[in-house]
Amino acid sequence: MSKRICIFGGSGFIGRSIVAQASEAGHQVTVACRHPEKARSLLLVGANSLVKVDLCDGKGIEEAVGESDIVINLVGLLYEKGRYTFKNAHVHGTQHILSACERAEVKQYLHMSALGVSEDSDSLYSQTKAEAQACVRKSTLAWTIFCPSVVYGARDQFINKFSSLLKLALIFPVFAANTRFQPVWVEDVARAFVTSIGHKEVAQQSYDLVGSKTISLIEIMKMIMKAHGYCRLLLPVPHFAAKIAAKFFSLLPFPPLTSDQLRLLQQDNVSDQGFPAVFGQAAEFEVVLDSIVKGSNVQRLQDQLDEYRKVYWQDK
């Protein structure tokens, strides 16, 4: 059954995939973001409308929620800039959205968090993401929380950024080389959100979204090099040197690494739960990586994984 969906932060990398999959599933999608004029390409992948909102002061949120059946909150900052701080975006922004949803009697609320966040963390990103989760759990809505590890895909700033840098450098410094991740494909993350739409079974649940393999950052780099056919020297950076570099990078307008991000990178980003069976299977990192690098059609992988969803929900 078609649902009216409002996606906050839908103009980002993950949002684009959710918009496309939700549209393909027959839902009506409104994307609420800071700069709708910069997100017009979403209309080509299935968004029905774009609306302007400001999470810091709550402007536009009430109107964006409007007559929505489902609200999805994907908002997450990589670094702070101006009044868009972690506290304002992650916590106050979430509170504004939750309040509007409760007043509008929204039937379902789906929330994007992150794997391993904690209010006791040294990272402000982690602290505020955990605080936002607490706000969601206290709400009266039928909520579901998703906590992904590092998300990758054809349009990401993960594989593509490393690929570009490795192309230019014969010797490449690696920060937090031994930190372990379970990279999860963006289409798997999107499928978890879209599969949840309209289903009561996921209410008041929190799901870790992780890939099938645990891989250290330096191993990921080696896999990217192998896929491209590069021969590079990877140089692990000592922590004290990484701290100095991160402080310097933090001064740049668009920092590639901040001190807060470095604190996150020092901690393993893994889960002992695995990808939730309710949403099917997670794609193999090597397979999707090879498809991305070689420009193959990764949609065929999505088609295969969607078969599980069809079988699971046919009697629901």
N, C-alpha and C positions, 0 to 999 in steps of 0.2 A: 504494500500500500504506500502510495506517495506521501511523503512528509515535507513540511516546510521547515527548512534548516537554516539557521543563522550561524556563520562561522566567524568568530573573532580571531584575528591574526591569520586569516585564510589566504593572504597574499604571499605568504612565505613558501619555502621549499616543500614542506610537508603539506601545507594547506592546498597547494596546487593539485597534489595527487588525491587528496580527500575530495576536493571539488569535482574532479574528473570522475572518480569512482561513484560519488553520490549522485551525480547527474546521470551516469550510465545506469544506475539502479532506479532511475525514475523520480528522484526527489527534486524539489524546488530549492535552489541554493541562493542565499544572500550572503555576501562576504562583507564583513565589517572591519575596516582597517583605517590607519591614519591617513594614508594617501591613496584614495581610490583612483585618482587620475593616473597613478603609476601602475595600477593593477588591471588595466583594461584587457590585457591578454587573457585574464581568467574568464572573460565572456566567451572566448573561443573554445575553452575546455569544459564549459557547462554551467558557469555561474549565471544566474538569472538577473542579479542586480548587485551593485556595489554601493555601500553607504559609508559615510565618514563618521568616525567615532574618536573620542579622546578618553583613554582609560584613566588618565591621571585625575581628571576632574569629573568624569562620568558623562560628559556631553555626547549626545547622540545614542547612548546605549539603550535607553528606554525605547526610542523609535526603532532602533535596529532589531531589538527583540520582538517588538510588535506582536504579530499574530503567529509567531514561530511555534512549531510543535517541539523542535529539538534545538538546543543551543550547544555549540562546540567551542571550547576555549583553547586555542593553540598558542596563546601569547607567551613569548619567552625571549628575553634579551640576551645577547651574547656579551654585551658590555654596556655600562651606563653612559648616558650622554644627556647633559642638561637636566631637565626635570624628569626625564625618563630614566629613573633609577630602578634598581631591582625591586625595592620596596614599593614604589608607586605602581610599576607595571604588574609585577607578580602578585603582590598582596592586595593593595588598594584596588587595582584593576579587577582582580577576581571578585573582590567584595562588591564592587559596583555591578558587575555582571550577575552575580548570584542574587543580589537584591532585586534587580530588574526582572530576573527570571521568576523569582518567588511572587512578585506582584502580578506578573503576567500569567502566572499558573502554567509555566512551561512544563511539559510532560516529562522531559528527559534532558539531563545535562551531562555532557561528556567532556572531561578535563584532561589536558595534556600536562603531565608533570615530567619528571626525569628520574632515571634509575639511581637509587642510592642516596637521594637527598635527605638531609637531616638538619634540624634546628640547632644541633650541637656542632655542626660543621664549621671549619675555619673560613669557608667560602660563603660570601654574601649571596651568591647565586643559589647555592644549595640551601642556605637558611631560609631564604624568602620563598623558594619553591616548596619547601617543606611546610612553611607557614600557610601558604596558599592551599596546600592539600588539607591542612587542618580546618581551614575555613569551609572547604567543600564538604568535608565529612560532617560538619556541624549544621549544614543547611538542611532544609526540609525537602529538597528536591530528590528526584530519583537519579542519583549521580553515579558515574563510573569514572575511575581514574586510571590513566595509562602512563606507565613509566618506562620509556624506551632507553636502551643504551645508545651509543652513537649511531645516528641514522645516515645512511648513504643512499645514493641513487644517481641517475644520469645528470641531474641538475644540481648536485650537492656542492658544498664548499669544503668537502672532506677529500674524497678521491680526486676530484678535479683540481683542487688547490695543490695537493701534493704532486699530482701529475705534472702540473705546470712548473712547479719549483724544481722538481727532479730533472725536468727537461733542460733547465738552464745551468744546474750546478753539478759539477763532477764530485765535489765533496759536500755532503748534506748533513747539517747538525740535526739531531733528534732529541727533543725534550721529552723527559719522562719515558725513555725508551722501553722500559720493562713493564709499564702499566698495562694491565690486561683489559680488553674490551670484548663485547659480544656484538659486533656490528649487525644492525638489522636494516633490511631493505625498506625504503620509504613506501613501496607499494604494499608491503606486509603490514606496516604501521597503518596506512590508510585503510586497508581491508579490515583491520580490527575495529577501527572507528565506524566504518560504513556497515559492517556486519552487525554492530551493536544497535544500530538505529531501529527503534521501535520494538526492541526485545527486552522484556522484563527480567529475563534470566541474568542479565549483567548488572542489574541495579544494586547499588551499595557494595560494589566489588572494586578491587584494585588489581590491575594486571601489569606484570613486568613484560615488556616487549623486547625480546633479545634474539639474536641470531643463533644458529645451531653450533657455532664454534667459538671457543675462547681464544683470542689472539692478542699478543702483545703489540704495542704500537710499532716497534721496530720490525716485527714480523709482517705487519700490515704494509709497511713501507717496502719491504722486500717483495711482497706479492704484487704491489703496484709496479715496481721496477720490472719484475719478471713479465707481467702482462704487457708492458710497453717495450720490452726488450732492451731496457737500459742497463748499463753497468756503472754503478755509482758506489762511492765509499760513504757509508753511513757512520756518522760520528756521534755516539751518545754524549750528551752535554751534562756535566756534573750539576748537581742541584744548585750550588752557590752561583754558578755562572748563569744558570737558567733564571734565577731570581733577579739578577742584574739586568739580563736581557729583557725580561718581562716588564720591569720598571721602566726601561727605556721605551719599549714598544707601547706601553700604556699612554705615553705622551702624544702618540700619533693620532690623527683624526679617525682612522679606521684601523685600530690595532690588531695585528695578526695574533697576538698573544698578550693577555693582561696578567697581572699578579693574581687576580681572583681565579682566572682560568687555569693558571699554573697550579694553584692549590687543589683544584678539581682533578687535574691530570696526575697528581701524586697518588690518587686513590684508584684502586681497581674498580672498574665499572661493569660488574658481572652479577648474574643472578643464578641461584641454584634451582629455580623453578622451570626454566626453559620457556620457549614460546608457548603461549596458552593453546591447548589442543582445540578449544572451542572456536578458535579463529583459523584453524588449519595448520599448515607447516610453514616454517620460515625457509626462505630461499637460501641456497648455499652462497656464501660470500664470494668464493672463487668463480662460480658460474656467472653471477651477475657482474662482477668486476670485469671478467673477460668480455662480456657482452657490451658493457659500457665503453671499455677501451677500444674495442674493435668495431663499435658502432652497430652491433647486431640488434635484432629486434627483441628487446627484453619483455615485450608485452606477452609473448608466448608463454613465458614463465608465469606471468600473472594469470593467464587463462587456465593453466594447469592447476594452480593453487586455488582458484575460484571454484573448481569442481567440488572441493571439500565443503565449502560454504553452502553450496546448493544442496548437497546431500544432507548436511547437518540440519538446515533450517526448513527442509521440505515439509516436515510434520509439525512445525512450531506454530 
